[in-house]
Amino acid sequence: MHQNLTLIVRDGWNQRVPGWRDLFAILLVLTVVILLGSGARQMLQPFAVAHQPEISLSISALPNYALRTIMRMLAALLASLLFTFVYATLAAKSRRAEMVLIPILDVLQSVPVLGYLSFTTVFFIALFPGNVMGPELAAIFAIFTSQAWNMTFSFYESLRMIPNDLDEASRSFRFSGWQRFWRLEVPFAMPGLIWNMMMSMSGGWFFVVASEAITVGTLQVTLPGIGSYVATAIEHRDLHAIGWAIVAMSITILMYDQLLFRPLVAWAEKFRFEQTSAQVNAKSWLISLIRSTRFLRPLAAHFAHALQRVGRARLSWIDNIPALTRPTGSRHIIDRLWLTSVLLGLAYGLWILLHYFKNEVSMNDLLVVFQAGLLTLTRVIILMIIASLIWVPIGVAVGLRPRWAQIVQPFAQFLAAFPANLMFPIAVFLILRYNANPRIWLSPLMILGTQWYILFNVIAGVSTFPNDLLESARSFRIKGWRWWRDVMLPGILPYYITGAITASGGAWNASIVSEVVSWGPTRLNGSGLGAYIANMTETADYPHIALGITLMSLFVIAMNRLLWRPLYAFAERRTKLD
């Protein structure tokens, strides 16, 4: 009896005494909280345009710069997620809102980051005079514009693809609008949304240099961060500093992958829509660590339970959100009236724009900008074809092998996040060394950061592809080209189109920093619409900046309306499960 009592006391003591997993997990959580708090405190310091802190190329400054960049990108990602839930839901659930919101989203996607910075930097600085929060919000907003649009497209198209049987099940359980959103729509869209969040984070890295080292005419704002560190290193032609920036960026991307995205991918596995279980499930050491702790596991369970209660709540003010419907009968008349009012509003906006351009822009300016736009359009089309032929097969191969996905994901995320600016020294050297044509050989820089939208969306599509359909294809011995044509390509087509839309829009955006390349005093101009906007931004010529941005928006909208939207409508008809 004495031995049994000793064992009971020992077991009780062991349950109360934290083990090494508890200590490690608590230390990790405290470290993250302290770092985030330190970064937030630095975002509230005094600021003066005439007395900005000098960017040091010392290695010791990089950890703090990395922390500041992490804070900006995390804030932009959270803002993008909130924007996605609100904007995409309204567009998917209301046909009349969809008529306006989706074209507006096309326009927002087509406006380059430098276009946003040209017109918002002064606004944010004036909003918080004498405080660094103004420039910080300008940088966060610029990163937000490189993250939000593909997440919104992904969530919107997932809502459109919800199978009818799940929709009917939610109605039979009498889910409210709030319950339907959190218990059906968000879980169904979660796998694709998480992959697009990863791509959004990577896309933010591509423009982090422009967002942290802002130059609009005579106004120059430099914020401490990896992006401004890279800009300073390029200006001083310091290859060693660029190398250390790559190391810091690699560590930062690895931290984001292991502490945020890998746990999210593993958690989202339970939301896969299929009738047979996956052969290999994604895993995360962080989730396993929390589940094995005695202190954090109850806290995580309480937090999850609180979220479930929020999702199951019936909120009277939001319960009237309509489900996705198609217009019938008299609704066509209302839709026509609504469309007429939208077109009248659009015509009025165009009239104001033309009145603005009338005294500032000549016909010769229009001809020059249009020719530059055609040159950039040709580059985008050729690069999209090449990227699709390369990354669609690779994305399918990786998506069908979850173990590969866990290995490829961090490498793809790093390559996607690799700023094209760091390739400028190599591009300039090779073009000058071999006397190559900048109009041709600067073009690949446009697709370096945007081709990954295709890869990530194809992997997301394959990861959500039902295993029972794959097993049926094996049972019927469907192989080769027929397997691609009848099984895989129809299943991933909506995801590919989502990636292609954002990749083509991103390529237009990337032309701003890729068609004009600088390395110290050396400057190469590849012509094109991106080069035109970049040159006008440097001189703060706002009418011509607006002209270039307007024409780029029209090109992107025309490409989306004439090519990608019809393709997506076809994919929706072919692949939606009844």
C-alpha positions as CSV (number, residue, x, y, z in Angstrom):
1,M,0.0,0.0,0.0
2,H,2.9,2.3,0.8
3,Q,4.3,1.7,-2.7
4,N,1.0,2.4,-4.3
5,L,0.7,5.7,-2.4
6,T,4.2,6.6,-3.5
7,L,3.3,5.9,-7.1
8,I,0.1,8.0,-6.9
9,V,2.0,10.9,-5.3
10,R,4.8,10.6,-7.9
11,D,2.3,10.6,-10.8
12,G,0.5,13.6,-9.4
13,W,3.8,15.4,-9.0
14,N,4.9,14.6,-12.6
15,Q,1.6,15.9,-13.9
16,R,2.1,19.2,-12.1
17,V,5.9,19.6,-12.8
18,P,6.5,21.0,-16.3
19,G,8.6,18.8,-18.6
20,W,11.2,19.9,-21.2
21,R,8.4,20.3,-23.8
22,D,6.5,22.7,-21.6
23,L,9.6,24.7,-20.9
24,F,10.6,24.9,-24.6
25,A,7.0,25.8,-25.6
26,I,6.6,28.5,-23.0
27,L,10.1,29.9,-23.9
28,L,9.1,29.9,-27.6
29,V,5.8,31.7,-26.9
30,L,7.4,34.3,-24.6
31,T,10.1,35.0,-27.2
32,V,7.5,35.6,-29.9
33,V,5.4,37.8,-27.7
34,I,8.4,39.9,-26.6
35,L,9.7,40.3,-30.2
36,L,6.3,41.3,-31.4
37,G,5.9,43.8,-28.6
38,S,9.3,45.3,-29.3
39,G,8.5,45.6,-33.0
40,A,5.2,47.3,-32.2
41,R,6.8,49.8,-29.8
42,Q,9.3,50.8,-32.5
43,M,6.4,51.6,-34.8
44,L,5.2,54.4,-32.5
45,Q,8.4,56.5,-32.4
46,P,8.7,60.1,-33.5
47,F,9.4,60.8,-37.2
48,A,10.5,63.7,-39.3
49,V,11.0,63.6,-43.0
50,A,14.1,65.9,-42.8
51,H,15.7,63.8,-40.0
52,Q,15.3,60.2,-41.0
53,P,17.4,57.4,-39.4
54,E,20.3,56.3,-41.6
55,I,20.2,52.7,-42.8
56,S,23.3,50.9,-41.6
57,L,24.8,48.1,-43.7
58,S,26.3,46.6,-40.5
59,I,25.4,42.9,-39.9
60,S,24.5,43.7,-36.3
61,A,21.6,45.9,-37.5
62,L,20.0,43.1,-39.6
63,P,18.1,41.3,-36.7
64,N,16.2,44.5,-35.8
65,Y,15.6,45.3,-39.5
66,A,14.2,41.8,-40.0
67,L,11.9,42.2,-37.0
68,R,10.5,45.5,-38.4
69,T,9.9,43.8,-41.8
70,I,8.2,40.8,-40.0
71,M,5.8,43.2,-38.2
72,R,4.9,45.0,-41.4
73,M,4.2,41.9,-43.4
74,L,2.2,40.2,-40.6
75,A,0.1,43.4,-40.2
76,A,-0.5,43.4,-44.0
77,L,-1.4,39.7,-44.0
78,L,-4.0,40.1,-41.2
79,A,-5.5,43.1,-43.0
80,S,-5.6,41.1,-46.2
81,L,-7.4,38.2,-44.4
82,L,-10.0,40.6,-43.0
83,F,-10.5,42.2,-46.4
84,T,-10.8,38.8,-48.0
85,F,-13.5,37.6,-45.7
86,V,-15.6,40.7,-46.1
87,Y,-15.1,41.6,-49.8
88,A,-15.1,38.1,-51.3
89,T,-18.2,37.1,-49.3
90,L,-20.2,40.1,-50.5
91,A,-19.1,39.4,-54.1
92,A,-20.0,35.7,-53.9
93,K,-23.4,36.1,-52.1
94,S,-24.8,39.1,-54.0
95,R,-25.1,39.0,-57.7
96,R,-25.6,42.8,-57.8
97,A,-22.6,43.4,-55.6
98,E,-20.6,41.0,-57.8
99,M,-21.2,43.1,-60.8
100,V,-19.4,46.0,-59.1
101,L,-16.9,44.3,-56.7
102,I,-15.2,41.9,-59.1
103,P,-14.4,44.5,-61.8
104,I,-13.2,46.8,-59.0
105,L,-11.0,43.9,-57.8
106,D,-9.6,43.6,-61.3
107,V,-8.8,47.3,-61.2
108,L,-7.2,47.1,-57.7
109,Q,-5.1,44.2,-58.8
110,S,-3.9,46.0,-61.9
111,V,-2.8,49.2,-60.1
112,P,1.0,48.8,-59.4
113,V,2.5,49.2,-56.0
114,L,4.3,52.4,-57.0
115,G,0.9,53.7,-58.1
116,Y,-0.5,53.3,-54.6
117,L,2.6,54.7,-53.0
118,S,2.5,57.8,-55.3
119,F,-0.9,58.8,-54.1
120,T,-1.1,57.5,-50.5
121,T,2.3,58.2,-48.9
122,V,1.6,61.9,-48.3
123,F,-1.9,61.0,-47.0
124,F,-0.6,58.6,-44.4
125,I,2.3,60.9,-43.3
126,A,-0.2,63.8,-42.9
127,L,-2.6,61.4,-41.0
128,F,0.0,60.9,-38.2
129,P,2.2,64.0,-38.2
130,G,5.5,63.7,-36.4
131,N,5.0,60.0,-35.8
132,V,6.5,57.0,-37.6
133,M,3.1,55.4,-37.7
134,G,2.3,57.4,-40.9
135,P,5.2,56.0,-43.0
136,E,4.6,52.6,-41.4
137,L,1.0,52.5,-42.5
138,A,2.1,53.6,-46.0
139,A,4.5,50.7,-46.1
140,I,1.9,48.2,-44.7
141,F,-0.7,49.4,-47.2
142,A,1.8,48.9,-50.1
143,I,2.5,45.4,-48.9
144,F,-1.2,44.8,-48.4
145,T,-1.8,45.7,-52.1
146,S,0.6,42.9,-53.1
147,Q,-1.1,40.3,-50.8
148,A,-4.9,40.9,-50.7
149,W,-6.0,40.4,-54.3
150,N,-5.1,36.7,-54.9
151,M,-6.4,35.8,-51.4
152,T,-9.7,37.5,-52.3
153,F,-10.0,35.8,-55.7
154,S,-9.2,32.4,-54.1
155,F,-11.9,32.7,-51.3
156,Y,-14.5,34.1,-53.8
157,E,-14.0,31.3,-56.2
158,S,-14.0,28.7,-53.4
159,L,-17.4,30.0,-52.3
160,R,-18.7,29.6,-55.8
161,M,-17.5,26.0,-55.9
162,I,-19.2,24.7,-52.7
163,P,-20.9,21.4,-53.6
164,N,-24.6,21.4,-53.7
165,D,-25.0,18.5,-51.2
166,L,-23.0,20.4,-48.6
167,D,-25.1,23.5,-49.3
168,E,-28.3,21.5,-48.9
169,A,-27.0,19.9,-45.7
170,S,-26.4,23.3,-44.1
171,R,-29.9,24.4,-45.0
172,S,-31.4,21.2,-43.5
173,F,-29.6,21.9,-40.3
174,R,-31.0,25.5,-40.4
175,F,-27.7,27.2,-40.2
176,S,-27.8,30.9,-39.8
177,G,-25.8,33.1,-42.1
178,W,-23.1,33.4,-39.5
179,Q,-23.0,29.7,-38.8
180,R,-23.0,28.9,-42.5
181,F,-20.0,31.2,-43.0
182,W,-17.8,29.7,-40.2
183,R,-18.9,26.1,-40.3
184,L,-19.2,25.5,-44.1
185,E,-17.8,28.2,-46.3
186,V,-14.6,29.1,-44.4
187,P,-13.6,25.4,-43.8
188,F,-14.3,24.5,-47.4
189,A,-12.2,27.4,-48.7
190,M,-9.4,27.0,-46.1
191,P,-6.9,24.7,-47.9
192,G,-6.8,26.9,-51.0
193,L,-6.8,30.1,-48.9
194,I,-3.9,29.0,-46.8
195,W,-1.8,28.2,-49.9
196,N,-2.7,31.7,-51.3
197,M,-1.8,33.2,-47.9
198,M,1.7,31.7,-48.3
199,M,1.9,33.1,-51.8
200,S,0.7,36.5,-50.6
201,M,3.5,36.6,-48.0
202,S,5.9,35.7,-50.7
203,G,4.5,38.3,-53.0
204,G,4.9,40.9,-50.3
205,W,8.6,40.1,-50.2
206,F,8.9,40.9,-53.9
207,F,7.8,44.5,-53.2
208,V,9.3,45.0,-49.7
209,V,12.1,47.1,-51.2
210,A,9.7,49.5,-52.8
211,S,7.5,49.7,-49.7
212,E,10.4,50.4,-47.2
213,A,12.5,52.7,-49.4
214,I,9.8,55.0,-50.8
215,T,10.7,57.6,-53.4
216,V,8.1,59.9,-55.0
217,G,9.7,62.9,-56.7
218,T,11.6,64.8,-54.0
219,L,9.9,62.9,-51.2
220,Q,12.0,60.1,-49.9
221,V,11.0,58.0,-46.9
222,T,13.2,55.2,-45.7
223,L,12.0,52.8,-42.9
224,P,14.4,50.4,-41.2
225,G,13.9,46.9,-42.6
226,I,15.4,44.3,-44.9
227,G,13.9,46.0,-47.9
228,S,15.6,49.3,-47.2
229,Y,18.8,47.5,-46.3
230,V,18.7,45.8,-49.8
231,A,18.0,49.2,-51.5
232,T,21.0,50.8,-49.7
233,A,23.2,47.9,-50.6
234,I,22.3,48.2,-54.2
235,E,22.9,51.9,-54.2
236,H,26.4,51.3,-52.7
237,R,27.1,48.2,-54.8
238,D,27.8,46.2,-51.7
239,L,27.7,42.6,-52.6
240,H,28.6,41.4,-49.1
241,A,25.6,43.3,-47.6
242,I,23.3,41.8,-50.2
243,G,24.6,38.3,-49.2
244,W,23.8,39.0,-45.6
245,A,20.4,40.3,-46.6
246,I,19.7,37.0,-48.3
247,V,20.7,35.1,-45.2
248,A,18.4,37.3,-43.0
249,M,15.6,36.9,-45.4
250,S,16.0,33.2,-45.6
251,I,15.9,32.9,-41.8
252,T,12.8,35.1,-41.7
253,I,11.0,33.0,-44.3
254,L,12.0,29.8,-42.4
255,M,10.5,31.2,-39.2
256,Y,7.2,32.1,-41.0
257,D,7.1,28.7,-42.5
258,Q,7.7,26.7,-39.4
259,L,5.8,28.9,-36.9
260,L,2.8,29.9,-39.0
261,F,2.3,28.3,-42.4
262,R,3.3,24.7,-41.7
263,P,0.9,24.5,-38.7
264,L,-1.8,26.1,-40.8
265,V,-1.3,23.6,-43.6
266,A,-1.4,20.6,-41.1
267,W,-4.5,22.1,-39.4
268,A,-6.3,22.6,-42.7
269,E,-6.0,18.9,-43.6
270,K,-9.2,18.2,-41.7
271,F,-11.1,20.5,-44.0
272,R,-10.4,18.5,-47.2
273,F,-13.6,17.5,-49.0
274,E,-13.3,13.8,-49.8
275,Q,-15.0,10.5,-49.0
276,T,-11.8,8.6,-48.4
277,S,-8.9,9.5,-46.1
278,A,-5.7,10.9,-47.4
279,Q,-2.8,8.5,-47.6
280,V,-0.3,10.9,-46.0
281,N,-1.3,13.8,-43.8
282,A,0.7,17.0,-43.4
283,K,2.4,17.3,-40.0
284,S,3.8,20.2,-37.9
285,W,6.2,19.8,-35.1
286,L,4.7,22.9,-33.4
287,I,1.3,21.4,-33.2
288,S,2.7,18.1,-31.9
289,L,4.7,20.1,-29.3
290,I,1.6,22.0,-28.1
291,R,-0.4,18.8,-27.9
292,S,2.3,17.1,-25.8
293,T,2.6,19.9,-23.2
294,R,0.7,20.0,-19.9
295,F,0.3,23.7,-19.7
296,L,-0.3,25.0,-23.2
297,R,-2.5,22.2,-24.3
298,P,-5.4,23.2,-22.0
299,L,-5.0,26.8,-23.0
300,A,-5.1,25.9,-26.7
301,A,-8.2,23.7,-26.0
302,H,-10.0,26.5,-24.3
303,F,-9.1,28.9,-27.1
304,A,-10.4,26.4,-29.7
305,H,-13.6,25.9,-27.7
306,A,-14.1,29.7,-27.6
307,L,-13.7,29.9,-31.4
308,Q,-16.2,27.1,-31.8
309,R,-18.7,28.9,-29.7
310,V,-18.3,32.0,-31.7
311,G,-18.8,30.0,-34.9
312,R,-21.9,28.4,-33.6
313,A,-23.5,31.6,-32.3
314,R,-26.6,33.0,-33.9
315,L,-26.1,36.6,-34.6
316,S,-29.4,38.3,-35.5
317,W,-27.8,41.2,-37.3
318,I,-25.9,38.9,-39.7
319,D,-28.3,36.0,-40.0
320,N,-29.9,37.6,-43.1
321,I,-26.9,37.2,-45.3
322,P,-28.2,35.5,-48.4
323,A,-26.9,32.3,-49.8
324,L,-25.4,32.3,-53.3
325,T,-28.3,32.4,-55.7
326,R,-29.0,32.9,-59.4
327,P,-31.4,35.5,-60.7
328,T,-34.8,34.3,-61.8
329,G,-38.0,35.9,-63.1
330,S,-38.4,39.6,-62.0
331,R,-34.9,39.8,-60.7
332,H,-33.6,40.2,-64.2
333,I,-35.4,43.6,-64.4
334,I,-33.8,44.7,-61.1
335,D,-30.4,43.5,-62.4
336,R,-30.7,45.5,-65.6
337,L,-31.6,48.6,-63.6
338,W,-28.6,48.0,-61.3
339,L,-26.3,47.4,-64.2
340,T,-27.5,50.5,-65.9
341,S,-26.8,52.6,-62.8
342,V,-23.3,51.0,-62.5
343,L,-22.6,51.8,-66.2
344,L,-23.7,55.4,-65.7
345,G,-21.5,55.7,-62.7
346,L,-18.6,54.3,-64.7
347,A,-19.2,56.7,-67.6
348,Y,-19.2,59.6,-65.1
349,G,-15.9,58.5,-63.6
350,L,-14.4,58.2,-67.1
351,W,-15.7,61.6,-68.0
352,I,-13.9,63.1,-64.9
353,L,-10.7,61.2,-65.8
354,L,-10.8,62.5,-69.4
355,H,-11.4,66.0,-68.1
356,Y,-8.3,65.6,-65.9
357,F,-6.2,64.4,-68.8
358,K,-7.5,67.0,-71.3
359,N,-5.1,69.8,-70.4
360,E,-2.2,67.6,-69.2
361,V,-1.9,64.8,-71.8
362,S,-1.4,65.1,-75.5
363,M,-2.3,62.6,-78.2
364,N,1.3,61.8,-78.7
365,D,1.5,60.9,-75.0
366,L,-1.4,58.5,-75.5
367,L,0.3,56.9,-78.5
368,V,3.6,56.5,-76.6
369,V,1.9,54.9,-73.6
370,F,-0.3,52.6,-75.7
371,Q,2.8,51.3,-77.6
372,A,4.6,50.7,-74.3
373,G,1.5,48.8,-73.0
374,L,1.5,46.6,-76.1
375,L,5.2,45.8,-75.5
376,T,4.5,44.8,-71.9
377,L,1.4,42.8,-72.9
378,T,3.5,40.8,-75.3
379,R,6.0,40.0,-72.6
380,V,3.3,39.0,-70.1
381,I,1.6,36.6,-72.6
382,I,4.9,34.9,-73.5
383,L,6.0,34.6,-69.9
384,M,2.6,33.2,-68.8
385,I,2.7,30.5,-71.4
386,I,6.2,29.4,-70.5
387,A,5.4,29.5,-66.7
388,S,2.3,27.4,-67.2
389,L,4.0,24.7,-69.3
390,I,6.7,24.4,-66.6
391,W,4.8,24.7,-63.3
392,V,1.5,23.0,-63.9
393,P,3.1,19.5,-64.3
394,I,5.4,20.2,-61.4
395,G,2.6,21.4,-59.2
396,V,0.5,18.3,-60.0
397,A,3.4,16.0,-59.2
398,V,4.1,17.7,-55.9
399,G,0.4,17.9,-54.9
400,L,-0.1,14.2,-55.4
401,R,2.8,13.4,-53.1
402,P,2.2,15.1,-49.7
403,R,5.7,14.2,-48.5
404,W,7.1,16.1,-51.5
405,A,4.9,19.0,-50.7
406,Q,6.3,19.3,-47.2
407,I,9.8,19.4,-48.6
408,V,9.1,21.6,-51.6
409,Q,6.9,24.1,-49.8
410,P,9.7,26.0,-47.9
411,F,11.9,26.0,-51.0
412,A,9.1,27.3,-53.2
413,Q,8.2,29.8,-50.6
414,F,11.8,31.1,-50.4
415,L,12.1,31.3,-54.2
416,A,8.8,33.1,-54.4
417,A,9.9,35.5,-51.8
418,F,13.2,36.2,-53.4
419,P,13.1,39.8,-54.5
420,A,13.9,40.4,-58.1
421,N,16.0,43.4,-57.0
422,L,18.7,41.0,-55.7
423,M,19.0,39.6,-59.3
424,F,19.7,43.1,-60.7
425,P,23.5,42.9,-60.3
426,I,23.6,39.6,-62.2
427,A,21.2,40.9,-64.9
428,V,23.1,44.1,-65.4
429,F,26.5,42.3,-65.5
430,L,25.3,39.7,-68.0
431,I,23.5,42.2,-70.3
432,L,26.5,44.5,-70.4
433,R,29.0,41.6,-70.7
434,Y,27.4,40.1,-73.7
435,N,26.0,43.3,-75.1
436,A,22.4,41.9,-75.0
437,N,19.2,43.7,-75.7
438,P,17.6,44.9,-72.4
439,R,14.1,44.8,-74.0
440,I,14.4,41.0,-74.3
441,W,16.6,40.0,-71.4
442,L,15.1,42.1,-68.7
443,S,11.7,40.4,-69.3
444,P,12.4,37.3,-67.3
445,L,12.7,39.5,-64.1
446,M,8.9,40.2,-64.5
447,I,8.0,36.5,-63.9
448,L,10.5,35.6,-61.2
449,G,8.1,36.6,-58.4
450,T,4.8,35.9,-60.0
451,Q,5.2,32.4,-61.6
452,W,4.8,30.9,-58.1
453,Y,1.1,31.9,-58.0
454,I,0.6,29.2,-60.6
455,L,2.6,26.6,-58.7
456,F,1.0,27.3,-55.3
457,N,-2.5,27.3,-56.7
458,V,-2.0,24.1,-58.7
459,I,-0.6,22.4,-55.5
460,A,-3.6,23.8,-53.6
461,G,-6.0,22.4,-56.2
462,V,-4.3,19.0,-56.2
463,S,-4.3,18.9,-52.4
464,T,-8.0,19.4,-52.3
465,F,-8.7,17.0,-55.1
466,P,-10.8,14.1,-53.7
467,N,-8.9,10.9,-53.3
468,D,-12.0,8.8,-54.2
469,L,-11.9,10.3,-57.7
470,L,-8.2,9.5,-58.0
471,E,-8.9,5.9,-56.9
472,S,-11.7,5.6,-59.4
473,A,-9.4,6.7,-62.2
474,R,-6.9,4.0,-61.1
475,S,-9.7,1.4,-61.0
476,F,-10.6,2.2,-64.6
477,R,-7.0,2.3,-65.6
478,I,-7.1,5.9,-66.9
479,K,-3.6,6.9,-67.7
480,G,-1.4,9.2,-69.9
481,W,-2.9,12.1,-71.7
482,R,-6.5,10.9,-71.1
483,W,-5.8,11.1,-67.3
484,W,-4.7,14.7,-67.7
485,R,-7.6,15.6,-70.0
486,D,-10.5,13.9,-68.2
487,V,-9.3,13.7,-64.5
488,M,-6.7,16.1,-63.4
489,L,-6.9,19.2,-65.6
490,P,-10.7,19.6,-65.1
491,G,-10.3,19.2,-61.4
492,I,-7.5,21.8,-61.0
493,L,-8.7,24.2,-63.7
494,P,-10.4,26.7,-61.3
495,Y,-7.3,26.8,-59.1
496,Y,-5.0,27.2,-62.1
497,I,-7.1,30.1,-63.4
498,T,-7.0,31.8,-60.0
499,G,-3.2,31.5,-60.1
500,A,-3.1,32.6,-63.7
501,I,-5.2,35.7,-63.0
502,T,-3.0,36.8,-60.1
503,A,0.2,35.8,-61.9
504,S,-0.6,37.9,-64.9
505,G,-1.7,40.8,-62.8
506,G,1.5,40.4,-60.7
507,A,3.6,40.3,-63.9
508,W,2.1,43.7,-64.9
509,N,2.9,45.0,-61.4
510,A,6.4,43.6,-61.5
511,S,7.1,45.4,-64.7
512,I,7.5,48.5,-62.7
513,V,10.7,47.3,-61.0
514,S,11.8,44.9,-63.8
515,E,11.7,47.1,-66.9
516,V,14.0,49.7,-65.3
517,V,17.0,48.1,-63.5
518,S,19.7,50.0,-61.6
519,W,23.0,48.8,-60.1
520,G,24.8,51.8,-58.6
521,P,25.1,54.5,-61.3
522,T,24.4,51.9,-64.1
523,R,20.8,52.0,-65.4
524,L,19.2,49.8,-68.0
525,N,15.8,50.6,-69.5
526,G,13.8,47.8,-71.2
527,S,11.0,50.2,-72.3
528,G,7.4,49.1,-71.7
529,L,4.6,50.4,-69.6
530,G,6.3,49.5,-66.3
531,A,9.4,51.6,-67.3
532,Y,7.1,54.5,-68.2
533,I,5.4,54.5,-64.8
534,A,8.7,54.1,-63.0
535,N,10.2,57.1,-64.8
536,M,7.2,59.3,-64.2
537,T,7.2,58.3,-60.5
538,E,10.8,59.5,-60.1
539,T,9.9,62.9,-61.6
540,A,6.6,63.1,-59.6
541,D,4.7,63.7,-62.9
542,Y,1.3,62.9,-61.5
543,P,-0.8,63.3,-64.7
544,H,1.4,60.9,-66.6
545,I,1.6,58.6,-63.6
546,A,-2.2,58.5,-63.7
547,L,-2.2,57.9,-67.4
548,G,0.2,55.0,-67.2
549,I,-1.7,53.4,-64.3
550,T,-5.1,53.9,-66.1
551,L,-3.8,52.2,-69.2
552,M,-2.3,49.3,-67.3
553,S,-5.6,48.8,-65.5
554,L,-7.4,48.8,-68.8
555,F,-5.0,46.2,-70.2
556,V,-5.4,43.9,-67.1
557,I,-9.1,44.3,-67.0
558,A,-9.4,43.5,-70.7
559,M,-7.2,40.4,-70.3
560,N,-9.3,39.2,-67.3
561,R,-12.7,39.9,-69.0
562,L,-11.8,38.4,-72.4
563,L,-9.7,35.5,-71.4
564,W,-9.6,34.5,-67.7
565,R,-13.3,35.1,-66.7
566,P,-14.7,33.1,-69.6
567,L,-12.3,30.3,-68.8
568,Y,-13.3,30.3,-65.1
569,A,-17.0,30.2,-66.0
570,F,-16.3,27.2,-68.1
571,A,-14.3,25.6,-65.3
572,E,-17.1,26.3,-62.8
573,R,-19.7,24.6,-65.0
574,R,-17.4,21.5,-65.6
575,T,-16.1,20.9,-62.1
576,K,-18.7,22.0,-59.5
577,L,-19.9,18.9,-57.7
578,D,-23.7,18.3,-57.5
